[in-house]
Amino acid sequence: MKILLVQTSFLGDTILSTPVIAGLKKIYPDGKIWMMTTPLSSQLVQRDPLLEGVIAFDKRGNDAGLGGMLKMRRTITRMNFDVVYSLHRSFRTSMLLWLCHIPKRIGFKNARFSRVYHQICKRNPKDHDVIRNLFILSTSASLDSLDTTLRLFAPPKEDVDADVVNSLSTLSQYVVMIPGSAWKTKMWHWQGYREVAKYFLDKGYAVVLLGALSDKTVNDKVSNGLNVFDFAGKSIPDAMYIVKNARLVICNDSMALHMASAFKVPNVAIFCATSPEFGFAPWENNARVVEKTDLSCKPCHRHGKQICPTGTEACMNDLSHEEVIEAARKLLNIQ
């Protein structure tokens, strides 16, 4: 039995999908499981020992458009999958899997063009996204019998950037902070992160900043004049290694939150424009959510927006650094 699991959404969504891998192995103990993801997400799951391999679908790059879809169709068709489970719910994904003529196709009822699936499963929007994803297996297994643990496997240090390994080897304990986000209204103000960094430096902790290369500007504001390590722009495997060995992660509602959950690292999760009620709260780790809950405009969007709809940015600016420090202090039992 050859099985394909499809999740071509954002990085955090991929992390929250990983319990499905173990669920598939439980249902098909002798099956060969492959996962189709984006090129970036493939770096998150490529070390999973339950996966036979990973197919990278560069849907916004080399595989964009009809030509890219047809190229991926040829790749998938040649692999002769027996069954596909699709967590992704876009029209493009449904169309692609229909064109591949995989004998058994399973998707979600709210997927666009869901009629191409042989079996459809319902998702409860009130559940955490981990549980919503596991519902894709509900036609084959009881959800109570499935493992809900997130699966991430960091690289060994010999496969990590030497600058990262050498820097971290000098630290007894460090706190990771990720000030950036792809959505502007998800970003807590940089001044708050800077005050939190000062607090931990005063307490004798090292501070490590992470993020995409595009986050270098905000990281520079946070770190200006402070003795911190800034690893913005490092690879996803490097980031996994850094987070796994951290004492604490402080971040916005972002992929880093879910990476901390996967590695069971304590986490202060800052929700600005969004809300943990959307199903993306920390999962099965020691964590605290910090947010303004008394705003009539919050949440303004499932992913946040690039511009505050009210022009106040109250969900970001009215959240004090004292609240974040207090949450972190309680997590680490700092007196």
Beta strands, then each sheet from edge to edge (+ up, - down):
strand 1: 2-6
strand 2: 32-37
strand 3: 51-56
strand 4: 83-86
strand 5: 104-108
strand 6: 119-121
strand 7: 174-178
strand 8: 206-209
strand 9: 229-230
strand 10: 248-252
strand 11: 267-271
strand 12: 287-291
sheet 1: 3+ 2+ 1+ 4+ 5+ 6+
sheet 2: 9+ 8+ 7+ 10+ 11+ 12+
end
